[in-house]
């Protein structure tokens, strides 16, 4: 083998500067080829192999540049999209937390007020029903007393069933949701 191509141990210390020099030599050769390629049509005819090589490398560099640009744009867009996702998730979580807290407080207070009001209505109704039941004892006719007792029992059942139904309907409001099908 040729001694000129094999680095000696003593040459290892100068390898970085040698690599730099060789890189500069290669860059100079590429610049010369590019200059000849740009300056006239004659080298394209006379040195076809070099001309094709320059064009092939320019096309490869252009493709590499576009690929680099496409990847950079894709990363930038993905970063923006991730940032938007994070912001939306933050708004969603904090908004839900705030709304649920308000909902609990609101429904708790309304439920308490509703229960108090219904208890008052029931107490008033029962006091009135007791008076009507006491009045039954004053009705002399057995048939009329039995019919009035049946009517009062039905009215009491209807009233209490209605109160239960109203409370059930109020409680079911808590489970209602807005339909959130996305239309994209």
C-alpha positions in Angstrom: 0.0 0.0 0.0 1.0 3.6 -0.6 2.5 5.3 2.4 0.9 8.6 1.3 -2.7 7.3 2.1 -1.9 5.6 5.4 -1.7 8.0 8.4 1.3 7.4 10.7 1.0 7.5 14.5 2.7 10.8 14.5 0.1 12.2 12.0 -2.7 11.5 14.5 -2.0 14.7 16.3 -2.5 16.7 13.1 -5.6 14.8 12.0 -8.2 17.5 12.9 -6.2 20.1 10.9 -5.7 17.6 8.1 -9.4 16.8 8.0 -10.2 20.5 8.0 -7.7 21.0 5.1 -9.1 18.1 3.1 -12.7 19.4 3.7 -11.6 22.7 2.4 -10.1 21.1 -0.6 -13.3 19.2 -1.3 -15.3 22.4 -0.8 -13.1 24.2 -3.3 -13.5 21.4 -5.9 -17.3 21.6 -5.4 -17.3 25.4 -5.8 -15.2 25.1 -9.0 -17.6 22.5 -10.4 -20.6 24.7 -9.5 -18.9 27.7 -11.1 -18.3 25.9 -14.3 -21.8 24.6 -14.2 -23.3 28.1 -13.9 -20.9 30.0 -16.2 -21.5 28.5 -19.6 -23.2 25.9 -21.6 -19.8 24.6 -23.0 -18.9 22.5 -19.8 -22.3 20.9 -19.9 -21.4 19.6 -23.4 -17.7 18.9 -22.8 -17.9 17.5 -19.2 -21.2 15.7 -19.2 -20.4 13.4 -16.3 -19.4 16.3 -14.1 -22.5 18.3 -15.2 -24.8 15.3 -14.4 -23.1 14.9 -11.1 -23.6 18.5 -10.2 -27.2 18.4 -11.2 -27.8 15.2 -9.2 -26.2 16.6 -6.1 -28.1 19.9 -6.4 -31.3 17.9 -6.8 -30.4 15.8 -3.7 -29.6 19.0 -1.7 -32.8 20.6 -2.8 -34.8 17.5 -1.8 -33.0 17.4 1.5 -33.7 21.1 2.1 -37.4 20.6 1.4 -37.5 17.5 3.6 -35.9 19.4 6.4 -38.3 22.3 5.9 -41.3 19.9 5.9 -40.1 18.3 9.1 -39.6 21.7 10.7 -43.0 22.9 9.7 -44.6 19.6 10.9 -42.8 19.9 14.3 -43.9 23.5 14.7 -47.5 22.7 13.8 -47.5 19.7 16.2 -46.1 21.9 19.0 -48.8 24.5 18.4 -51.5 21.8 18.3 -50.2 20.3 21.5 -50.2 23.7 23.1 -53.8 24.3 22.0 -54.8 20.8 23.4 -53.2 21.6 26.7 -54.9 25.0 26.9 -58.3 23.5 26.0 -57.9 20.7 28.5 -57.0 23.3 31.2 -60.0 25.4 30.4 -62.2 22.3 30.3 -61.0 20.9 33.6 -61.1 24.2 35.5 -64.4 25.2 33.9 -66.0 21.8 34.8 -64.7 22.1 38.4 -66.1 25.6 38.8 -69.5 24.6 37.2 -69.8 21.5 39.2 -69.1 23.4 42.4 -71.8 25.9 41.5 -74.2 23.1 40.5 -73.7 21.3 43.9 -74.2 24.5 45.8 -77.2 25.6 43.8 -79.0 22.2 43.8 -78.2 21.7 47.4 -79.7 25.0 48.4 -82.7 24.6 46.1 -83.3 21.0 47.3 -83.2 22.2 50.9 -85.7 25.0 50.2 -87.9 22.7 48.2 -88.0 20.1 50.9 -88.8 22.7 53.5 -91.6 24.1 51.4 -93.0 20.6 50.6 -92.9 19.7 54.3 -94.8 22.9 55.1 -97.4 22.1 52.4 -97.7 18.5 53.7 -98.1 19.7 57.3 -100.8 22.2 56.2 -102.5 19.5 54.2 -102.4 16.9 57.0 -103.8 19.4 59.5 -106.7 20.1 57.2 -107.1 16.4 56.5 -107.3 15.8 60.3 -110.1 18.3 60.6 -111.9 16.7 57.7 -111.5 13.2 59.2 -112.8 14.6 62.6 -115.8 16.0 60.7 -116.5 12.5 59.4 -117.7 11.6 62.9 -120.4 14.2 62.6 -121.9 12.8 59.5 -124.9 10.7 60.6 -125.6 8.8 57.4 -123.4 5.7 57.2 -123.3 5.6 53.4 -122.3 9.3 53.1 -119.7 8.9 55.8 -118.2 5.9 54.1 -118.1 7.8 50.7 -116.6 10.9 52.2 -114.0 8.8 54.0 -113.1 7.1 50.7 -112.9 10.5 49.0 -110.6 11.8 51.7 -108.4 8.7 51.6 -108.1 9.0 47.8 -107.3 12.7 48.1 -104.7 12.0 50.8 -103.1 9.3 48.6 -103.2 11.6 45.5 -101.6 14.5 47.4 -98.8 12.4 48.9 -98.2 10.6 45.6 -98.0 14.0 43.9 -95.5 15.3 46.5 -93.3 12.2 45.9 -93.5 12.6 42.2 -92.6 16.2 42.4 -89.5 15.4 44.5 -88.5 12.6 42.0 -88.9 15.0 39.1 -86.7 17.5 40.8 -84.0 14.9 41.6 -84.1 13.7 37.9 -83.2 17.3 36.8 -79.7 16.7 38.2 -79.2 13.8 35.8 -80.2 15.7 32.7 -77.4 16.6 30.2 -77.1 18.5 27.0 -76.6 16.4 23.9 -73.0 17.1 22.8 -72.6 15.3 19.5 -69.9 17.1 17.5 -70.7 18.1 14.0 -67.4 18.6 12.2 
